[in-house]
Structures are given as structure tokens and as C-alpha cells.
């Protein structure tokens, strides 16, 4: 049998997930639960801490414990995602404007999303210079993106993208952050300067968030972040764009479907 604190936590978790307790609702005060015989102060505190660590409640010192906004989960399916983006890059602009990959993964419509993009031309940091095989003095177009639901201030991801400036400058429109969100995304942007992607590699790792990332993504205590390094290569195998994507570990999962060849029949 689960310990008493876990049983109490599971009871409140069920009420939150079923909608009996809604965003902003206050959970009972600890003293009230102890007076009802639901457990000792230590037991109730342990239950509430568990709910906080699971992202279900927010503990406000001196005030109480409140139900957090239950955020939309995102499933990234890289194989189908990237091919969908490449196929979409060939569509007319009116078709490309209808939806994007974020809409596909969140189930939200474009008017329900808030997009923010900032661009900067800067010298390549050492790690970026090493990845692209260029000198640290090489100019790069550095782009930072954050996209969120208009009902939620926390973004679904934090993205830093790097493209050689000499490539992006072939189309001056690619240097203008005011054109974001670009219909067709990065693949169509690159297509406007004659670049077709032949391969994308994803490298995924996990680590504790920085204080800045915790605040930006509104992470529950103890939540790790997922770090996606996405490298996009031309048909000739040259690295043309590199992105670091920071994803909240409590609401993002990756799904990979890998076809396997059948054994030869005798």
C-alpha cells in the first residue's frame, strides 16, 4: 500500500485532472486537513510538495496551495515533422499561411498563438564556429524564437537558430524579423536562396534548467529541460542551419516510428 502522503496526493491529483478542481482553486489549508484526521502536518506537506513537483499545484508561501494551469502537452514526431515541412515549402504562399508545424503539434489555430522573433547579425561564438567549420570572426544570422498560446504566457519552447550571414543575405527579406512567422518556416526561407535540405539530425539531451529558463518556461520545481540540437544539411552535406531548442520536460515528449526491414524469406 502506498504511504499516506502519496494516497493524499493521488486523491487531489485525480480531482485536478478530472476538472473537479480547476485552475486557481485553493487546496484545503494544511491545518484543516490535519484537523479532519487526514494526516499529520508532515504528511500533508509531503503530499502538497509532490503535487507541486508534478506540476499540478503552485505553493505560495504564506497564502496557500493553488491549482496550476494544466498546459497542453506536445508530441514531436521528427520524421513526419521534417518531411511535412519540406513538402510544404513547395506550396503557394496562401497554402503555407494556413497552418504551421506549431499549430500541428499543439492543435491550436494560428490566431491562438503568440509569436516572437528577434534577429541579430553577430560573430560566430566558438561552439557555432566549430560546428560550421568557419572562423570565429565569421558573421552569422542569429535568430531567437519563442511561441506561446495566447492563453498562457509560458512559451512552448525557446529556440536559438544560426545561419551563415552570407547565405541569408542573398535574400534581404530573410534579415527582417518583422516578417515572422514566415509562412513555410526555415525550409521555405532557405528555398528562396536556392537551398534544398537533404538531411536533418536531432540530438536530444536533458539537464537541469538555469534560473532564467525556469522563469521563462514557468517550470515546476525539479523539472528538467530537454535540449534539442537540430542540424540541417544541404543535399551536398554542408551544415546550413543549426538550432538549439529548449523544451519543458514536463509537457513535451518525442515519438519516433522507425520502420524495420523484414528478414529475407527462405
N, C-alpha and C positions, 0 to 999 in steps of 0.2 A: 504494500500500500504506500502511496506517495506521502511524503511528510505533510503536516498540516498546512504549512505556508504555501506549498505547491497546490494543494487542493483549493485553498482560498484564492490563489492567483488564477487557477484554471476556471473557477466559478466566475470571476469578474471578466476574464478573457472571453468566455463564452457570451456573456451579456454584451460586451463591446462588439464582438464580431457578428452577433445576431441583430444588432441595432437596438437592443433594449436600453443600452447606454450609448449616448450619442456624443459627438464632438462637443467639448466644452462642459459636459456634465461632470459634476464633482462626485468622486467616490466618497463613501462614508468616512468620517473622521476616525482616526485610529482609536481614540478613547471610546467612541460609540461602539465600535466592533468589539473592543475588549469588554465593555460593559455588558454586551449581549452574549458574552461567552464564546465568541468566535475565535479566540486565540489571545495569546499574550501580546504585549506591545512588540516584542521581538518578532513574533510570528507574523503579525500584520505588516510590520515594516519590511520584513523579508519578502512577503507577497507583493507589496507595492513596488519594491525595488526590482523584482523580477519582471513585473508588468512594464516598468519604465525601461528596463534593458531590452525588452521585446518590442519596444516602440509603440506600446498601446496607451500609455499614460504619460503625463508630464507632472513631476513633483515640484511644486512651487513652495519653497521654504517659507514657513510662517503663514501660509494660506491654505494649502491642501493639495490634493491629488486630482488631476483632471484628465479626461479622455482626450487623447491627441487626435488630430485629423488623420483618418486612415487613408493613406496615399495609394494611388494607383500603382500596381506592380507592372513592371516592364519585362518582357521576354525578348531578348535579342537573338535572332536566328541569322548568323552571319552569312551562311552560304546563300540563302534565298534573298537576304537583305541586299547584298552587294550586286548580285545579278539583276535584281529588280531595279536598283539604282542605275546600272549600266544600260539596261533596256530603256528605261525612262528618259535617259539623256538624249535619245534619238527622237522623242516625241515633239510635236509642235508646242510652242510656249503655252497656249491656252490649256493643253492637256497637262503639262508639267505643273501649272499653277494650281491644279485642282487638289492635289494632296502631296504629302511628302513622307519620308520614312518615319519621322517622329509621330505623325498622325497615324501611320500604320501600326506602330508599336504600342501607342498609348490608347488608341481607339477614340482619340479626341479629334474634333474638326479644327481646321486652321484658325477660325476666329476664337477658339477656346484656348489658344496657345499664345504666349508672350515670348517674342524672340529678341535677343540682344546680341549684337556683334560689335567687336571693336578690332580695328586693323592697325598695324604698326609696321613700318619698314625699319629693320634693325639688323645689326651684325649677328651672325650665327653664333649662339652660345657654343662652348666646346663640344658638348654632347651632340648637338644638332649638326655641327660642322663635321664631326666624325661620322655620323650616320650618312650624311650626303656625300662625304668624301670631298669636302671643299675646305678652303682656308677659313680660319675664324673671322677674317675680315669680309667674307662674302656676305652680300646683302640678301636678306630673306624677308618674305612677307609673313609676318606673324599674325595669326588671327585667333581671337578668343571668342568663344560662343557660350551662351547659356540660354536654355529654353525651359520654360515652366508653364504649367497650367495657369490660366488667369485666376483660378480659384485657390491657388497655392503659391506662396512666394518662393518656396524651395525649388530650385531647378531640378530637372531630371538628370542632368549631367553637367560637368564643366569640361570644356573642350579647348585645347590649345593645338592649333594647326600651323604647319610650316611648309611653305612652298618657295622655291628659289625665286627671288625677285625678277631675275632676267626672264623667267618663264611667264610669271603673272603679268609683267609689264607689257607683254605683246598685245594684251587687250586691256586698255586703261580702265574699263568698267570693272575689272577684277580687283582693282585697287580701292574701290569705293564701298565702304561698309554700309552705306545707305541703301545699297541695292539688296541687302539681306532682308528676309530669307530669299536666297536665289532659287528660282524655280528650276528644279533638276539638280540642285546641290553641287558639290565639288566635281562630280564626274562631268556634268554639263559645262561647268566653268572651264575645266581643262580641255574639253572638246572644242571650246571656242578658240583655243590656241593650238589646235591640231594634235592634242594628246589623247590617245586611247589607252585605257588601263588594261593590262594583261593579267595582273595578279595583285591580290591584297593579302597581307599576312596580319593576323591578330596574335598578340602576345598578352596574356592576361595574368595578373598577379594580384595579391591582396596585401594590405598594410594598414596600420592604424592611421586615422586621419590626422592632419595638422589641426591646430585650433581654428585656423581660417576656414578649412574645409568643413569642419564640424558646424561652424556657424552658417556658412554658405548653403550647405545641404540640409541643415536642421536635423542633424543625426542624433538618434537616441544614444545615451551613454553606452560605451562598449561596442558600438557598431564599427566594423571595419569598412574600408572603401575598396572597391575593385578598380584596378588601374589597367586600362586597355591601351596598349601601344599598337596603333594601326599604321602599317607601312604600305603605301600604294606604289606600284611599279608599272612602268610603261611596257609596251609589247617587246621592247628591246631589253627589258630587265633593269632599267635605271630607276632609282628611287626618285619620285616626283613630288610626293606629298607625305608628310609624317604627322600623325596626330597622337596626342596623349589625352585620353578620355577618362575623367574621374567620375565613377558611378557609385551611388549609395548602396552598400552591401545589403541593406535591409529590404530593398524593394526592386532589385534588378537580378535577373537570372539569365544565363546563357543556355541556349538549346542548340545542340549540334546533331544533325542527322547525317550519318556517314554511310553511304551505300557500300556494301561489300560484294566483291565478285564471287560468283558461285564456284565451287570446286568443279573441276572438269569431270564429266561423267565417263565411266569406263565403257 
